[in-house]
Amino acid sequence: MALGFVLIKVSPMREREVYDEIARLKEVEELYPLFGEYDLIAKVVVRDFEELGDVVVNKIRSIKGVLDTKTLTGVKF
């Protein structure tokens, strides 16, 4: 299992539209709006880090209105 927290910057006035599209992705377990440098944070849980990269690049970053992402990977102690 691979866990990623994806910070997402969104074009102004597109926050709700992008939120709704990301919320429909089966790999996204949690999604929250933020105030500050990034507009959204998504908790993505997938099989491996290759799939995590695929979700970020091909699903999240391809959404109209997404300007930038930063992915933090999680590990278990």
N, CA and C of each residue as an Amber inpcrd file, in Angstrom:
protein
   231
   0.8270000  -1.1790000   0.0000000   0.0000000   0.0000000   0.0000000
   0.8740000   1.2470000   0.0000000   0.4500000   2.2470000  -0.7580000
   1.1490000   3.5320000  -0.7970000   0.1730000   4.6270000  -0.4000000
   0.6650000   5.5470000   0.3930000  -0.1470000   6.6490000   0.9010000
   0.4880000   7.9590000   0.4770000  -0.3250000   8.8430000  -0.0770000
   0.1680000  10.1590000  -0.4700000  -0.7930000  11.2480000  -0.0450000
  -0.2480000  12.3560000   0.3970000  -1.0260000  13.5470000   0.6770000
  -0.6770000  14.5420000  -0.4180000  -1.6710000  14.8960000  -1.2250000
  -1.4270000  15.7380000  -2.3840000  -1.9660000  17.1370000  -2.1050000
  -1.0600000  18.1080000  -2.0660000  -1.4180000  19.5160000  -1.9250000
  -1.6860000  20.0510000  -3.3210000  -2.7860000  20.7720000  -3.4960000
  -3.2380000  21.1640000  -4.8270000  -3.5310000  22.6600000  -4.8740000
  -2.9110000  23.3510000  -5.8470000  -3.2230000  24.7590000  -6.1200000
  -4.2350000  24.7910000  -7.2470000  -5.2350000  25.6610000  -7.1040000
  -6.3480000  25.7210000  -8.0520000  -6.5070000  27.1530000  -8.5620000
  -6.9260000  27.2790000  -9.8150000  -7.2400000  28.5970000 -10.3830000
  -8.3220000  29.2650000  -9.5440000  -8.2240000  30.5770000  -9.3550000
  -9.2610000  31.2850000  -8.6120000 -10.6450000  31.0410000  -9.2080000
 -11.6200000  30.8860000  -8.3410000 -13.0200000  30.6800000  -8.6900000
 -13.3300000  29.2870000  -9.2490000 -12.3700000  28.3760000  -9.2160000
 -12.6070000  27.0100000  -9.7020000 -12.4960000  25.9870000  -8.5730000
 -12.3740000  26.4620000  -7.3450000 -12.1330000  25.5700000  -6.2240000
 -13.2250000  24.5010000  -6.0870000 -14.4820000  24.8910000  -6.1320000
 -15.5820000  23.9370000  -5.9470000 -15.6240000  22.9160000  -7.0840000
 -15.4490000  23.3810000  -8.2950000 -15.4630000  22.4980000  -9.4690000
 -14.3500000  21.4470000  -9.3770000 -13.1360000  21.8870000  -9.0350000
 -12.0040000  20.9610000  -8.9090000 -12.2300000  20.0220000  -7.7260000
 -12.7080000  20.5520000  -6.6210000 -13.0040000  19.7270000  -5.4430000
 -13.9560000  18.5930000  -5.8170000 -15.0340000  18.9270000  -6.5100000
 -16.0330000  17.9170000  -6.8760000 -15.4490000  16.8340000  -7.7830000
 -14.5930000  17.2120000  -8.7260000 -13.9830000  16.2180000  -9.6220000
 -13.0200000  15.3080000  -8.8680000 -12.2030000  15.8870000  -7.9970000
 -11.2480000  15.0770000  -7.2370000 -11.9830000  14.1490000  -6.2720000
 -13.0500000  14.6300000  -5.6800000 -13.8170000  13.8170000  -4.7280000
 -14.3900000  12.5620000  -5.3810000 -14.5930000  12.5700000  -6.6810000
 -15.1300000  11.4040000  -7.3930000 -14.0870000  10.3250000  -7.6690000
 -12.8100000  10.6400000  -7.4900000 -11.7630000   9.6460000  -7.7560000
 -11.7720000   8.5810000  -6.6630000 -11.8100000   7.3200000  -7.0550000
 -11.9030000   6.2210000  -6.0830000 -10.6530000   6.1250000  -5.2100000
  -9.5270000   6.6000000  -5.6990000  -8.2740000   6.5200000  -4.9460000
  -8.1820000   7.5730000  -3.8390000  -9.0300000   8.5840000  -3.8970000
  -9.0050000   9.6660000  -2.9050000  -9.9100000   9.2870000  -1.7390000
  -9.2840000   9.0440000  -0.5800000 -10.0380000   8.6440000   0.6160000
 -10.5560000   9.8390000   1.4030000  -9.8060000  10.9460000   1.3700000
 -10.2230000  12.1590000   2.0800000  -9.8040000  13.3610000   1.2540000
 -10.5800000  14.4400000   1.3560000 -10.2940000  15.6600000   0.6160000
 -10.7880000  16.8430000   1.4330000  -9.9150000  17.8420000   1.6000000
 -10.2610000  19.0040000   2.4130000  -9.8190000  20.2900000   1.7300000
 -10.6390000  21.3450000   1.8240000 -10.1990000  22.6610000   1.3670000
  -9.2210000  23.2560000   2.3840000  -8.3280000  24.0890000   1.9000000
  -7.3250000  24.7340000   2.7470000  -7.3220000  26.2360000   2.5040000
  -6.7600000  26.9760000   3.4420000  -6.4600000  28.3920000   3.2560000
  -4.9510000  28.5100000   3.2730000  -4.3940000  29.2760000   2.3740000
  -2.9480000  29.4490000   2.3510000  -2.3840000  29.1940000   0.9770000
  -1.1580000  28.6970000   0.9350000  -0.4470000  28.4940000  -0.3270000
  -1.1590000  27.4960000  -1.2410000  -1.7520000  26.4580000  -0.6590000
  -2.4870000  25.4540000  -1.4320000  -3.9740000  25.5530000  -1.1040000
  -4.7990000  25.1170000  -2.0430000  -6.2490000  25.2380000  -1.9010000
  -6.9300000  23.9650000  -1.4210000  -6.3530000  22.8070000  -1.7350000
  -6.9320000  21.5110000  -1.3590000  -5.8410000  20.5650000  -0.9090000
  -6.2260000  19.6020000  -0.0750000  -5.3350000  18.4940000   0.2570000
  -6.1410000  17.2100000   0.1170000  -5.5550000  16.2540000  -0.6170000
  -6.2120000  14.9770000  -0.8630000  -5.3680000  13.8510000  -0.2790000
  -6.0250000  12.9470000   0.4330000  -5.3600000  11.7350000   0.9290000
  -5.6260000  10.6510000  -0.1080000  -4.5490000  10.1770000  -0.7380000
  -4.6490000   9.1780000  -1.7930000  -4.0450000   7.8690000  -1.2900000
  -4.8150000   6.7880000  -1.3860000  -4.3370000   5.4710000  -0.9770000
  -4.4380000   4.5340000  -2.1810000  -3.2980000   3.9610000  -2.5520000
  -3.2230000   3.0950000  -3.7240000  -2.3250000   1.8910000  -3.4350000
  -2.1850000   1.0450000  -4.4230000  -1.4220000  -0.2000000  -4.2970000
   0.0830000   0.0350000  -4.0940000   0.6710000   0.9530000  -4.9020000
   2.1160000   1.1890000  -4.8330000   2.4250000   2.6160000  -5.2940000
   3.6920000   2.9920000  -5.2020000   4.0640000   4.3680000  -5.5340000
   3.9730000   4.6550000  -7.0300000   4.0770000   3.6490000  -7.8500000
   3.8770000   3.8380000  -9.2880000   2.4290000   4.2680000  -9.5590000
   1.4900000   3.6070000  -8.8990000   0.0830000   3.9790000  -9.0590000
  -0.1840000   5.3670000  -8.4780000   0.4890000   5.7120000  -7.3910000
   0.3410000   7.0460000  -6.8100000   0.7530000   8.1100000  -7.8300000
   1.8760000   7.8990000  -8.4800000   2.3230000   8.8360000  -9.5130000
   1.3250000   8.9390000 -10.6530000   0.7500000   7.8190000 -11.0360000
  -0.2420000   7.8100000 -12.1080000  -1.4770000   8.6190000 -11.7210000
  -1.9500000   8.4440000 -10.4910000  -3.1330000   9.1830000 -10.0320000
  -2.8480000  10.6760000 -10.0260000  -1.6860000  11.0640000  -9.5150000
  -1.3590000  12.4950000  -9.4310000  -1.2050000  13.0970000 -10.8220000
  -0.4150000  12.4620000 -11.6690000  -0.1210000  13.0340000 -12.9870000
  -1.2980000  12.9170000 -13.9520000  -1.8900000  11.7520000 -14.0420000
  -2.8940000  11.5120000 -15.0790000  -4.3360000  11.7860000 -14.6610000
  -4.5990000  11.8450000 -13.3800000  -5.9650000  12.1010000 -12.9430000
  -6.1080000  13.4830000 -12.3100000  -5.3050000  13.7770000 -11.2810000
  -5.4580000  15.0540000 -10.5750000  -4.9310000  16.2190000 -11.3980000
  -3.7040000  16.1060000 -11.8950000  -3.1010000  17.2370000 -12.6240000
  -3.7770000  17.4980000 -13.9640000  -4.5360000  16.5380000 -14.4760000
  -5.2060000  16.7290000 -15.7600000  -6.5520000  17.4520000 -15.6250000
  -7.0010000  17.6840000 -14.4000000  -8.2770000  18.3700000 -14.1710000
  -8.1210000  19.8510000 -14.5020000  -9.0530000  20.3590000 -15.2920000
  -9.0220000  21.7730000 -15.6630000  -9.1720000  22.6310000 -14.4060000
  -8.2280000  23.5380000 -14.2130000  -8.2310000  24.3970000 -13.0350000
  -7.1400000  24.0520000 -12.0380000  -6.5460000  22.8680000 -12.1470000
  -5.4250000  22.5040000 -11.2700000  -4.1710000  23.1710000 -11.8190000
  -3.5370000  23.9910000 -10.9880000  -2.3450000  24.7260000 -11.4060000
  -1.0540000  24.0310000 -11.0180000  -1.0390000  23.3950000  -9.8440000
   0.1940000  22.8140000  -9.3200000  -0.1550000  21.8090000  -8.2500000
   0.7230000  20.8310000  -8.0570000   0.5510000  19.8750000  -6.9660000
   1.8940000  19.6520000  -6.2780000   1.8080000  19.2000000  -5.0480000
   2.9820000  18.7730000  -4.2880000   2.5580000  17.5320000  -3.5400000
   3.2580000  16.4210000  -3.7480000   2.8740000  15.1590000  -3.1400000
   3.8350000  14.7890000  -2.0170000   3.2660000  14.5350000  -0.8470000
   4.0220000  14.0650000   0.3080000   3.6460000  12.6070000   0.5130000
   4.6620000  11.7380000   0.5610000   4.3610000  10.3260000   0.7360000
   4.4110000   9.9640000   2.2200000   3.5210000   9.0870000   2.6080000
   3.4410000   8.6510000   3.9870000   3.9970000   7.2500000   4.1540000
   4.5010000   6.9660000   5.3470000   5.0170000   5.6370000   5.6840000
   4.4430000   5.2330000   7.0320000   4.4770000   3.9580000   7.3100000
   4.0320000   3.4740000   8.6190000   5.2490000   3.1790000   9.4830000
   5.1600000   3.5090000  10.7640000   6.2420000   3.2060000  11.7150000
   6.1040000   1.7850000  12.1880000
